[in-house]
Amino acid sequence: MDEKRLLLYTREKCPLCDKAKVVLEELSSETGISFREIDIYSDDDLIERFGLMIPVLEWKGGIIQYGNIDKYSLLEIFKK
């Protein structure tokens, strides 16, 4: 797994997902940590796993945030 890339699980017509993408784009320019967006509707397992939680942010194999993505909490996580 690429330790410099976050996975962002999203779906269409999701205002929180749109907000999360803006936050992650800002973070990417500040930290160099990129993200890859994955639509949960591309896989039935993802729908079952994340359907009520999106957006979901995964890093280094673990879920680090979901719902309202917070830039400052993420900066603290990245410092570790």
PyMOL Python script that loads the backbone (N, CA, C, O; Angstrom):
from pymol import cmd

cmd.read_pdbstr("""\
ATOM      1  N   MET A   1       0.837  -1.196   0.000  1.00  0.00           N
ATOM      2  CA  MET A   1       0.000   0.000   0.000  1.00  0.00           C
ATOM      3  C   MET A   1       0.872   1.246   0.000  1.00  0.00           C
ATOM      4  O   MET A   1       1.915   1.293   0.652  1.00  0.00           O
ATOM      5  N   ASP A   2       0.439   2.227  -0.723  1.00  0.00           N
ATOM      6  CA  ASP A   2       1.149   3.495  -0.818  1.00  0.00           C
ATOM      7  C   ASP A   2       0.873   4.315   0.439  1.00  0.00           C
ATOM      8  O   ASP A   2      -0.256   4.744   0.673  1.00  0.00           O
ATOM      9  N   GLU A   3       1.915   4.530   1.249  1.00  0.00           N
ATOM     10  CA  GLU A   3       1.730   5.244   2.514  1.00  0.00           C
ATOM     11  C   GLU A   3       1.502   6.737   2.325  1.00  0.00           C
ATOM     12  O   GLU A   3       1.124   7.431   3.269  1.00  0.00           O
ATOM     13  N   LYS A   4       1.727   7.234   1.125  1.00  0.00           N
ATOM     14  CA  LYS A   4       1.509   8.656   0.846  1.00  0.00           C
ATOM     15  C   LYS A   4       0.181   8.891   0.131  1.00  0.00           C
ATOM     16  O   LYS A   4      -0.033   9.961  -0.439  1.00  0.00           O
ATOM     17  N   ARG A   5      -0.713   7.899   0.157  1.00  0.00           N
ATOM     18  CA  ARG A   5      -1.993   8.075  -0.517  1.00  0.00           C
ATOM     19  C   ARG A   5      -3.130   7.639   0.407  1.00  0.00           C
ATOM     20  O   ARG A   5      -3.106   6.567   1.010  1.00  0.00           O
ATOM     21  N   LEU A   6      -4.111   8.509   0.485  1.00  0.00           N
ATOM     22  CA  LEU A   6      -5.333   8.209   1.220  1.00  0.00           C
ATOM     23  C   LEU A   6      -6.352   7.617   0.256  1.00  0.00           C
ATOM     24  O   LEU A   6      -6.321   7.907  -0.940  1.00  0.00           O
ATOM     25  N   LEU A   7      -7.238   6.802   0.765  1.00  0.00           N
ATOM     26  CA  LEU A   7      -8.373   6.321  -0.011  1.00  0.00           C
ATOM     27  C   LEU A   7      -9.621   7.012   0.517  1.00  0.00           C
ATOM     28  O   LEU A   7      -9.898   6.985   1.716  1.00  0.00           O
ATOM     29  N   LEU A   8     -10.362   7.624  -0.379  1.00  0.00           N
ATOM     30  CA  LEU A   8     -11.597   8.320  -0.017  1.00  0.00           C
ATOM     31  C   LEU A   8     -12.763   7.580  -0.657  1.00  0.00           C
ATOM     32  O   LEU A   8     -12.919   7.586  -1.878  1.00  0.00           O
ATOM     33  N   TYR A   9     -13.570   6.952   0.168  1.00  0.00           N
ATOM     34  CA  TYR A   9     -14.756   6.243  -0.322  1.00  0.00           C
ATOM     35  C   TYR A   9     -15.915   7.222  -0.360  1.00  0.00           C
ATOM     36  O   TYR A   9     -16.237   7.860   0.643  1.00  0.00           O
ATOM     37  N   THR A  10     -16.542   7.337  -1.532  1.00  0.00           N
ATOM     38  CA  THR A  10     -17.594   8.330  -1.750  1.00  0.00           C
ATOM     39  C   THR A  10     -18.739   7.718  -2.548  1.00  0.00           C
ATOM     40  O   THR A  10     -18.739   6.530  -2.871  1.00  0.00           O
ATOM     41  N   ARG A  11     -19.704   8.560  -2.850  1.00  0.00           N
ATOM     42  CA  ARG A  11     -20.763   8.219  -3.803  1.00  0.00           C
ATOM     43  C   ARG A  11     -21.228   9.521  -4.442  1.00  0.00           C
ATOM     44  O   ARG A  11     -20.914  10.607  -3.955  1.00  0.00           O
ATOM     45  N   GLU A  12     -21.971   9.408  -5.522  1.00  0.00           N
ATOM     46  CA  GLU A  12     -22.504  10.603  -6.182  1.00  0.00           C
ATOM     47  C   GLU A  12     -23.563  11.265  -5.313  1.00  0.00           C
ATOM     48  O   GLU A  12     -24.185  10.629  -4.462  1.00  0.00           O
ATOM     49  N   LYS A  13     -23.750  12.549  -5.547  1.00  0.00           N
ATOM     50  CA  LYS A  13     -24.768  13.343  -4.839  1.00  0.00           C
ATOM     51  C   LYS A  13     -24.604  13.254  -3.322  1.00  0.00           C
ATOM     52  O   LYS A  13     -25.555  12.990  -2.586  1.00  0.00           O
ATOM     53  N   CYS A  14     -23.378  13.481  -2.887  1.00  0.00           N
ATOM     54  CA  CYS A  14     -23.044  13.416  -1.462  1.00  0.00           C
ATOM     55  C   CYS A  14     -22.340  14.719  -1.076  1.00  0.00           C
ATOM     56  O   CYS A  14     -21.145  14.871  -1.333  1.00  0.00           O
ATOM     57  N   PRO A  15     -23.066  15.661  -0.462  1.00  0.00           N
ATOM     58  CA  PRO A  15     -22.462  16.942  -0.098  1.00  0.00           C
ATOM     59  C   PRO A  15     -21.249  16.800   0.831  1.00  0.00           C
ATOM     60  O   PRO A  15     -20.271  17.532   0.682  1.00  0.00           O
ATOM     61  N   LEU A  16     -21.305  15.871   1.780  1.00  0.00           N
ATOM     62  CA  LEU A  16     -20.151  15.680   2.664  1.00  0.00           C
ATOM     63  C   LEU A  16     -18.943  15.162   1.886  1.00  0.00           C
ATOM     64  O   LEU A  16     -17.804  15.501   2.206  1.00  0.00           O
ATOM     65  N   CYS A  17     -19.191  14.344   0.871  1.00  0.00           N
ATOM     66  CA  CYS A  17     -18.095  13.842   0.024  1.00  0.00           C
ATOM     67  C   CYS A  17     -17.447  14.997  -0.727  1.00  0.00           C
ATOM     68  O   CYS A  17     -16.224  15.063  -0.843  1.00  0.00           O
ATOM     69  N   ASP A  18     -18.273  15.906  -1.235  1.00  0.00           N
ATOM     70  CA  ASP A  18     -17.744  17.074  -1.953  1.00  0.00           C
ATOM     71  C   ASP A  18     -16.885  17.929  -1.028  1.00  0.00           C
ATOM     72  O   ASP A  18     -15.821  18.403  -1.425  1.00  0.00           O
ATOM     73  N   LYS A  19     -17.347  18.124   0.202  1.00  0.00           N
ATOM     74  CA  LYS A  19     -16.568  18.886   1.179  1.00  0.00           C
ATOM     75  C   LYS A  19     -15.261  18.172   1.493  1.00  0.00           C
ATOM     76  O   LYS A  19     -14.213  18.807   1.604  1.00  0.00           O
ATOM     77  N   ALA A  20     -15.326  16.855   1.634  1.00  0.00           N
ATOM     78  CA  ALA A  20     -14.123  16.067   1.949  1.00  0.00           C
ATOM     79  C   ALA A  20     -13.080  16.217   0.844  1.00  0.00           C
ATOM     80  O   ALA A  20     -11.888  16.332   1.128  1.00  0.00           O
ATOM     81  N   LYS A  21     -13.519  16.215  -0.404  1.00  0.00           N
ATOM     82  CA  LYS A  21     -12.577  16.348  -1.522  1.00  0.00           C
ATOM     83  C   LYS A  21     -11.865  17.695  -1.478  1.00  0.00           C
ATOM     84  O   LYS A  21     -10.668  17.770  -1.759  1.00  0.00           O
ATOM     85  N   VAL A  22     -12.579  18.750  -1.133  1.00  0.00           N
ATOM     86  CA  VAL A  22     -11.958  20.074  -1.021  1.00  0.00           C
ATOM     87  C   VAL A  22     -10.900  20.057   0.083  1.00  0.00           C
ATOM     88  O   VAL A  22      -9.793  20.561  -0.107  1.00  0.00           O
ATOM     89  N   VAL A  23     -11.239  19.482   1.227  1.00  0.00           N
ATOM     90  CA  VAL A  23     -10.296  19.394   2.349  1.00  0.00           C
ATOM     91  C   VAL A  23      -9.058  18.597   1.933  1.00  0.00           C
ATOM     92  O   VAL A  23      -7.930  19.001   2.216  1.00  0.00           O
ATOM     93  N   LEU A  24      -9.274  17.473   1.265  1.00  0.00           N
ATOM     94  CA  LEU A  24      -8.143  16.623   0.879  1.00  0.00           C
ATOM     95  C   LEU A  24      -7.278  17.267  -0.201  1.00  0.00           C
ATOM     96  O   LEU A  24      -6.067  17.049  -0.234  1.00  0.00           O
ATOM     97  N   GLU A  25      -7.880  18.046  -1.071  1.00  0.00           N
ATOM     98  CA  GLU A  25      -7.077  18.772  -2.065  1.00  0.00           C
ATOM     99  C   GLU A  25      -6.196  19.809  -1.381  1.00  0.00           C
ATOM    100  O   GLU A  25      -5.040  19.988  -1.766  1.00  0.00           O
ATOM    101  N   GLU A  26      -6.729  20.493  -0.370  1.00  0.00           N
ATOM    102  CA  GLU A  26      -5.928  21.454   0.400  1.00  0.00           C
ATOM    103  C   GLU A  26      -4.789  20.732   1.114  1.00  0.00           C
ATOM    104  O   GLU A  26      -3.644  21.181   1.084  1.00  0.00           O
ATOM    105  N   LEU A  27      -5.112  19.619   1.752  1.00  0.00           N
ATOM    106  CA  LEU A  27      -4.095  18.854   2.476  1.00  0.00           C
ATOM    107  C   LEU A  27      -3.015  18.337   1.542  1.00  0.00           C
ATOM    108  O   LEU A  27      -1.834  18.332   1.890  1.00  0.00           O
ATOM    109  N   SER A  28      -3.417  17.906   0.372  1.00  0.00           N
ATOM    110  CA  SER A  28      -2.456  17.378  -0.585  1.00  0.00           C
ATOM    111  C   SER A  28      -1.431  18.435  -0.965  1.00  0.00           C
ATOM    112  O   SER A  28      -0.240  18.139  -1.068  1.00  0.00           O
ATOM    113  N   SER A  29      -1.887  19.668  -1.174  1.00  0.00           N
ATOM    114  CA  SER A  29      -0.952  20.731  -1.544  1.00  0.00           C
ATOM    115  C   SER A  29      -0.054  21.111  -0.368  1.00  0.00           C
ATOM    116  O   SER A  29       1.071  21.567  -0.574  1.00  0.00           O
ATOM    117  N   GLU A  30      -0.540  20.928   0.863  1.00  0.00           N
ATOM    118  CA  GLU A  30       0.252  21.285   2.047  1.00  0.00           C
ATOM    119  C   GLU A  30       1.201  20.180   2.483  1.00  0.00           C
ATOM    120  O   GLU A  30       2.293  20.462   2.977  1.00  0.00           O
ATOM    121  N   THR A  31       0.795  18.915   2.307  1.00  0.00           N
ATOM    122  CA  THR A  31       1.562  17.801   2.870  1.00  0.00           C
ATOM    123  C   THR A  31       2.189  16.886   1.823  1.00  0.00           C
ATOM    124  O   THR A  31       3.116  16.137   2.131  1.00  0.00           O
ATOM    125  N   GLY A  32       1.697  16.939   0.602  1.00  0.00           N
ATOM    126  CA  GLY A  32       2.183  16.014  -0.432  1.00  0.00           C
ATOM    127  C   GLY A  32       1.504  14.661  -0.383  1.00  0.00           C
ATOM    128  O   GLY A  32       1.826  13.773  -1.172  1.00  0.00           O
ATOM    129  N   ILE A  33       0.565  14.495   0.539  1.00  0.00           N
ATOM    130  CA  ILE A  33      -0.167  13.228   0.642  1.00  0.00           C
ATOM    131  C   ILE A  33      -1.376  13.305  -0.290  1.00  0.00           C
ATOM    132  O   ILE A  33      -2.265  14.137  -0.105  1.00  0.00           O
ATOM    133  N   SER A  34      -1.395  12.440  -1.275  1.00  0.00           N
ATOM    134  CA  SER A  34      -2.474  12.470  -2.262  1.00  0.00           C
ATOM    135  C   SER A  34      -3.620  11.562  -1.824  1.00  0.00           C
ATOM    136  O   SER A  34      -3.524  10.848  -0.825  1.00  0.00           O
ATOM    137  N   PHE A  35      -4.697  11.608  -2.590  1.00  0.00           N
ATOM    138  CA  PHE A  35      -5.821  10.716  -2.293  1.00  0.00           C
ATOM    139  C   PHE A  35      -6.377  10.157  -3.579  1.00  0.00           C
ATOM    140  O   PHE A  35      -6.253  10.749  -4.651  1.00  0.00           O
ATOM    141  N   ARG A  36      -6.992   9.001  -3.443  1.00  0.00           N
ATOM    142  CA  ARG A  36      -7.673   8.364  -4.562  1.00  0.00           C
ATOM    143  C   ARG A  36      -9.121   8.179  -4.151  1.00  0.00           C
ATOM    144  O   ARG A  36      -9.411   7.672  -3.067  1.00  0.00           O
ATOM    145  N   GLU A  37     -10.017   8.590  -5.017  1.00  0.00           N
ATOM    146  CA  GLU A  37     -11.451   8.499  -4.744  1.00  0.00           C
ATOM    147  C   GLU A  37     -11.991   7.180  -5.281  1.00  0.00           C
ATOM    148  O   GLU A  37     -11.696   6.793  -6.412  1.00  0.00           O
ATOM    149  N   ILE A  38     -12.782   6.496  -4.464  1.00  0.00           N
ATOM    150  CA  ILE A  38     -13.398   5.244  -4.857  1.00  0.00           C
ATOM    151  C   ILE A  38     -14.898   5.357  -4.612  1.00  0.00           C
ATOM    152  O   ILE A  38     -15.330   5.594  -3.484  1.00  0.00           O
ATOM    153  N   ASP A  39     -15.685   5.189  -5.661  1.00  0.00           N
ATOM    154  CA  ASP A  39     -17.147   5.225  -5.550  1.00  0.00           C
ATOM    155  C   ASP A  39     -17.617   3.896  -4.962  1.00  0.00           C
ATOM    156  O   ASP A  39     -17.346   2.834  -5.523  1.00  0.00           O
ATOM    157  N   ILE A  40     -18.322   3.956  -3.833  1.00  0.00           N
ATOM    158  CA  ILE A  40     -18.744   2.708  -3.192  1.00  0.00           C
ATOM    159  C   ILE A  40     -19.709   1.919  -4.061  1.00  0.00           C
ATOM    160  O   ILE A  40     -19.868   0.713  -3.868  1.00  0.00           O
ATOM    161  N   TYR A  41     -20.358   2.583  -5.017  1.00  0.00           N
ATOM    162  CA  TYR A  41     -21.292   1.869  -5.884  1.00  0.00           C
ATOM    163  C   TYR A  41     -20.586   1.060  -6.968  1.00  0.00           C
ATOM    164  O   TYR A  41     -21.237   0.432  -7.803  1.00  0.00           O
ATOM    165  N   SER A  42     -19.247   1.076  -6.955  1.00  0.00           N
ATOM    166  CA  SER A  42     -18.488   0.253  -7.892  1.00  0.00           C
ATOM    167  C   SER A  42     -18.338  -1.175  -7.385  1.00  0.00           C
ATOM    168  O   SER A  42     -17.856  -2.041  -8.116  1.00  0.00           O
ATOM    169  N   ASP A  43     -18.746  -1.436  -6.134  1.00  0.00           N
ATOM    170  CA  ASP A  43     -18.531  -2.754  -5.533  1.00  0.00           C
ATOM    171  C   ASP A  43     -19.582  -2.988  -4.438  1.00  0.00           C
ATOM    172  O   ASP A  43     -19.717  -2.180  -3.519  1.00  0.00           O
ATOM    173  N   ASP A  44     -20.313  -4.082  -4.542  1.00  0.00           N
ATOM    174  CA  ASP A  44     -21.355  -4.383  -3.549  1.00  0.00           C
ATOM    175  C   ASP A  44     -20.794  -4.482  -2.129  1.00  0.00           C
ATOM    176  O   ASP A  44     -21.458  -4.081  -1.173  1.00  0.00           O
ATOM    177  N   ASP A  45     -19.586  -5.010  -1.988  1.00  0.00           N
ATOM    178  CA  ASP A  45     -18.977  -5.112  -0.658  1.00  0.00           C
ATOM    179  C   ASP A  45     -18.736  -3.738  -0.048  1.00  0.00           C
ATOM    180  O   ASP A  45     -18.894  -3.548   1.158  1.00  0.00           O
ATOM    181  N   LEU A  46     -18.351  -2.780  -0.892  1.00  0.00           N
ATOM    182  CA  LEU A  46     -18.124  -1.424  -0.391  1.00  0.00           C
ATOM    183  C   LEU A  46     -19.433  -0.772   0.038  1.00  0.00           C
ATOM    184  O   LEU A  46     -19.470  -0.046   1.031  1.00  0.00           O
ATOM    185  N   ILE A  47     -20.495  -1.026  -0.700  1.00  0.00           N
ATOM    186  CA  ILE A  47     -21.811  -0.483  -0.315  1.00  0.00           C
ATOM    187  C   ILE A  47     -22.204  -1.027   1.052  1.00  0.00           C
ATOM    188  O   ILE A  47     -22.658  -0.284   1.921  1.00  0.00           O
ATOM    189  N   GLU A  48     -22.026  -2.326   1.230  1.00  0.00           N
ATOM    190  CA  GLU A  48     -22.388  -2.955   2.499  1.00  0.00           C
ATOM    191  C   GLU A  48     -21.515  -2.436   3.642  1.00  0.00           C
ATOM    192  O   GLU A  48     -21.997  -2.220   4.754  1.00  0.00           O
ATOM    193  N   ARG A  49     -20.245  -2.241   3.360  1.00  0.00           N
ATOM    194  CA  ARG A  49     -19.295  -1.834   4.385  1.00  0.00           C
ATOM    195  C   ARG A  49     -19.429  -0.361   4.777  1.00  0.00           C
ATOM    196  O   ARG A  49     -19.356  -0.019   5.957  1.00  0.00           O
ATOM    197  N   PHE A  50     -19.627   0.513   3.778  1.00  0.00           N
ATOM    198  CA  PHE A  50     -19.559   1.952   4.032  1.00  0.00           C
ATOM    199  C   PHE A  50     -20.841   2.719   3.724  1.00  0.00           C
ATOM    200  O   PHE A  50     -20.847   3.945   3.826  1.00  0.00           O
ATOM    201  N   GLY A  51     -21.913   2.048   3.357  1.00  0.00           N
ATOM    202  CA  GLY A  51     -23.122   2.708   2.884  1.00  0.00           C
ATOM    203  C   GLY A  51     -23.627   3.858   3.722  1.00  0.00           C
ATOM    204  O   GLY A  51     -24.050   4.875   3.173  1.00  0.00           O
ATOM    205  N   LEU A  52     -23.596   3.731   5.033  1.00  0.00           N
ATOM    206  CA  LEU A  52     -24.134   4.777   5.906  1.00  0.00           C
ATOM    207  C   LEU A  52     -23.058   5.683   6.495  1.00  0.00           C
ATOM    208  O   LEU A  52     -23.366   6.610   7.244  1.00  0.00           O
ATOM    209  N   MET A  53     -21.795   5.418   6.159  1.00  0.00           N
ATOM    210  CA  MET A  53     -20.693   6.142   6.795  1.00  0.00           C
ATOM    211  C   MET A  53     -20.047   7.194   5.902  1.00  0.00           C
ATOM    212  O   MET A  53     -19.310   8.044   6.402  1.00  0.00           O
ATOM    213  N   ILE A  54     -20.298   7.163   4.615  1.00  0.00           N
ATOM    214  CA  ILE A  54     -19.499   7.967   3.695  1.00  0.00           C
ATOM    215  C   ILE A  54     -19.634   9.464   3.931  1.00  0.00           C
ATOM    216  O   ILE A  54     -20.675   9.925   4.399  1.00  0.00           O
ATOM    217  N   PRO A  55     -18.606  10.220   3.616  1.00  0.00           N
ATOM    218  CA  PRO A  55     -17.334   9.763   3.091  1.00  0.00           C
ATOM    219  C   PRO A  55     -16.509   9.044   4.158  1.00  0.00           C
ATOM    220  O   PRO A  55     -16.608   9.346   5.347  1.00  0.00           O
ATOM    221  N   VAL A  56     -15.704   8.101   3.716  1.00  0.00           N
ATOM    222  CA  VAL A  56     -14.829   7.344   4.605  1.00  0.00           C
ATOM    223  C   VAL A  56     -13.399   7.531   4.105  1.00  0.00           C
ATOM    224  O   VAL A  56     -13.120   7.432   2.910  1.00  0.00           O
ATOM    225  N   LEU A  57     -12.517   7.800   5.034  1.00  0.00           N
ATOM    226  CA  LEU A  57     -11.122   8.036   4.694  1.00  0.00           C
ATOM    227  C   LEU A  57     -10.262   6.931   5.297  1.00  0.00           C
ATOM    228  O   LEU A  57     -10.269   6.707   6.508  1.00  0.00           O
ATOM    229  N   GLU A  58      -9.520   6.244   4.425  1.00  0.00           N
ATOM    230  CA  GLU A  58      -8.651   5.151   4.846  1.00  0.00           C
ATOM    231  C   GLU A  58      -7.204   5.540   4.585  1.00  0.00           C
ATOM    232  O   GLU A  58      -6.879   6.127   3.552  1.00  0.00           O
ATOM    233  N   TRP A  59      -6.336   5.202   5.544  1.00  0.00           N
ATOM    234  CA  TRP A  59      -4.905   5.473   5.398  1.00  0.00           C
ATOM    235  C   TRP A  59      -4.120   4.382   6.090  1.00  0.00           C
ATOM    236  O   TRP A  59      -4.415   4.022   7.230  1.00  0.00           O
ATOM    237  N   LYS A  60      -3.132   3.863   5.411  1.00  0.00           N
ATOM    238  CA  LYS A  60      -2.288   2.795   5.949  1.00  0.00           C
ATOM    239  C   LYS A  60      -3.122   1.600   6.384  1.00  0.00           C
ATOM    240  O   LYS A  60      -2.810   0.949   7.381  1.00  0.00           O
ATOM    241  N   GLY A  61      -4.183   1.311   5.636  1.00  0.00           N
ATOM    242  CA  GLY A  61      -4.999   0.129   5.902  1.00  0.00           C
ATOM    243  C   GLY A  61      -6.056   0.278   6.974  1.00  0.00           C
ATOM    244  O   GLY A  61      -6.752  -0.690   7.283  1.00  0.00           O
ATOM    245  N   GLY A  62      -6.201   1.471   7.557  1.00  0.00           N
ATOM    246  CA  GLY A  62      -7.203   1.668   8.604  1.00  0.00           C
ATOM    247  C   GLY A  62      -8.081   2.876   8.325  1.00  0.00           C
ATOM    248  O   GLY A  62      -7.667   3.819   7.649  1.00  0.00           O
ATOM    249  N   ILE A  63      -9.297   2.835   8.853  1.00  0.00           N
ATOM    250  CA  ILE A  63     -10.226   3.958   8.723  1.00  0.00           C
ATOM    251  C   ILE A  63      -9.794   5.025   9.725  1.00  0.00           C
ATOM    252  O   ILE A  63      -9.711   4.761  10.924  1.00  0.00           O
ATOM    253  N   ILE A  64      -9.516   6.239   9.226  1.00  0.00           N
ATOM    254  CA  ILE A  64      -9.075   7.294  10.138  1.00  0.00           C
ATOM    255  C   ILE A  64     -10.141   8.361  10.374  1.00  0.00           C
ATOM    256  O   ILE A  64     -10.118   9.045  11.397  1.00  0.00           O
ATOM    257  N   GLN A  65     -11.075   8.506   9.435  1.00  0.00           N
ATOM    258  CA  GLN A  65     -12.203   9.429   9.629  1.00  0.00           C
ATOM    259  C   GLN A  65     -13.347   9.009   8.723  1.00  0.00           C
ATOM    260  O   GLN A  65     -13.152   8.354   7.699  1.00  0.00           O
ATOM    261  N   TYR A  66     -14.540   9.404   9.130  1.00  0.00           N
ATOM    262  CA  TYR A  66     -15.705   9.243   8.256  1.00  0.00           C
ATOM    263  C   TYR A  66     -16.724  10.310   8.612  1.00  0.00           C
ATOM    264  O   TYR A  66     -16.675  10.916   9.683  1.00  0.00           O
ATOM    265  N   GLY A  67     -17.650  10.525   7.681  1.00  0.00           N
ATOM    266  CA  GLY A  67     -18.649  11.575   7.889  1.00  0.00           C
ATOM    267  C   GLY A  67     -18.056  12.934   7.578  1.00  0.00           C
ATOM    268  O   GLY A  67     -17.666  13.198   6.440  1.00  0.00           O
ATOM    269  N   ASN A  68     -17.984  13.784   8.562  1.00  0.00           N
ATOM    270  CA  ASN A  68     -17.440  15.134   8.377  1.00  0.00           C
ATOM    271  C   ASN A  68     -15.917  15.072   8.511  1.00  0.00           C
ATOM    272  O   ASN A  68     -15.399  14.895   9.613  1.00  0.00           O
ATOM    273  N   ILE A  69     -15.210  15.214   7.408  1.00  0.00           N
ATOM    274  CA  ILE A  69     -13.752  15.100   7.389  1.00  0.00           C
ATOM    275  C   ILE A  69     -13.137  16.409   7.898  1.00  0.00           C
ATOM    276  O   ILE A  69     -13.440  17.490   7.392  1.00  0.00           O
ATOM    277  N   ASP A  70     -12.267  16.288   8.909  1.00  0.00           N
ATOM    278  CA  ASP A  70     -11.691  17.457   9.575  1.00  0.00           C
ATOM    279  C   ASP A  70     -10.208  17.593   9.239  1.00  0.00           C
ATOM    280  O   ASP A  70      -9.404  16.719   9.562  1.00  0.00           O
ATOM    281  N   LYS A  71      -9.865  18.679   8.601  1.00  0.00           N
ATOM    282  CA  LYS A  71      -8.493  18.934   8.146  1.00  0.00           C
ATOM    283  C   LYS A  71      -7.491  18.944   9.299  1.00  0.00           C
ATOM    284  O   LYS A  71      -6.417  18.355   9.181  1.00  0.00           O
ATOM    285  N   TYR A  72      -7.817  19.590  10.390  1.00  0.00           N
ATOM    286  CA  TYR A  72      -6.851  19.771  11.474  1.00  0.00           C
ATOM    287  C   TYR A  72      -6.598  18.462  12.217  1.00  0.00           C
ATOM    288  O   TYR A  72      -5.476  18.210  12.657  1.00  0.00           O
ATOM    289  N   SER A  73      -7.613  17.640  12.359  1.00  0.00           N
ATOM    290  CA  SER A  73      -7.411  16.310  12.950  1.00  0.00           C
ATOM    291  C   SER A  73      -6.517  15.464  12.050  1.00  0.00           C
ATOM    292  O   SER A  73      -5.664  14.719  12.532  1.00  0.00           O
ATOM    293  N   LEU A  74      -6.719  15.586  10.749  1.00  0.00           N
ATOM    294  CA  LEU A  74      -5.882  14.831   9.810  1.00  0.00           C
ATOM    295  C   LEU A  74      -4.430  15.283   9.884  1.00  0.00           C
ATOM    296  O   LEU A  74      -3.525  14.450   9.840  1.00  0.00           O
ATOM    297  N   LEU A  75      -4.195  16.578   9.994  1.00  0.00           N
ATOM    298  CA  LEU A  75      -2.821  17.068  10.121  1.00  0.00           C
ATOM    299  C   LEU A  75      -2.137  16.464  11.338  1.00  0.00           C
ATOM    300  O   LEU A  75      -0.955  16.123  11.283  1.00  0.00           O
ATOM    301  N   GLU A  76      -2.870  16.331  12.433  1.00  0.00           N
ATOM    302  CA  GLU A  76      -2.313  15.708  13.646  1.00  0.00           C
ATOM    303  C   GLU A  76      -1.984  14.235  13.392  1.00  0.00           C
ATOM    304  O   GLU A  76      -0.939  13.748  13.824  1.00  0.00           O
ATOM    305  N   ILE A  77      -2.860  13.538  12.703  1.00  0.00           N
ATOM    306  CA  ILE A  77      -2.625  12.123  12.382  1.00  0.00           C
ATOM    307  C   ILE A  77      -1.384  11.980  11.505  1.00  0.00           C
ATOM    308  O   ILE A  77      -0.590  11.061  11.706  1.00  0.00           O
ATOM    309  N   PHE A  78      -1.211  12.864  10.550  1.00  0.00           N
ATOM    310  CA  PHE A  78      -0.084  12.765   9.615  1.00  0.00           C
ATOM    311  C   PHE A  78       1.251  13.060  10.302  1.00  0.00           C
ATOM    312  O   PHE A  78       2.298  12.620   9.826  1.00  0.00           O
ATOM    313  N   LYS A  79       1.227  13.793  11.408  1.00  0.00           N
ATOM    314  CA  LYS A  79       2.459  14.099  12.129  1.00  0.00           C
ATOM    315  C   LYS A  79       3.021  12.874  12.852  1.00  0.00           C
ATOM    316  O   LYS A  79       4.206  12.826  13.182  1.00  0.00           O
ATOM    317  N   LYS A  80       2.165  11.895  13.092  1.00  0.00           N
ATOM    318  CA  LYS A  80       2.581  10.704  13.856  1.00  0.00           C
ATOM    319  C   LYS A  80       3.436   9.787  13.027  1.00  0.00           C
ATOM    320  O   LYS A  80       3.871   8.743  13.512  1.00  0.00           O
TER     321      LYS A  80
END
""", "prot")
cmd.dss("prot")
cmd.show_as("cartoon", "prot")
cmd.util.cbc("prot")
cmd.orient("prot")
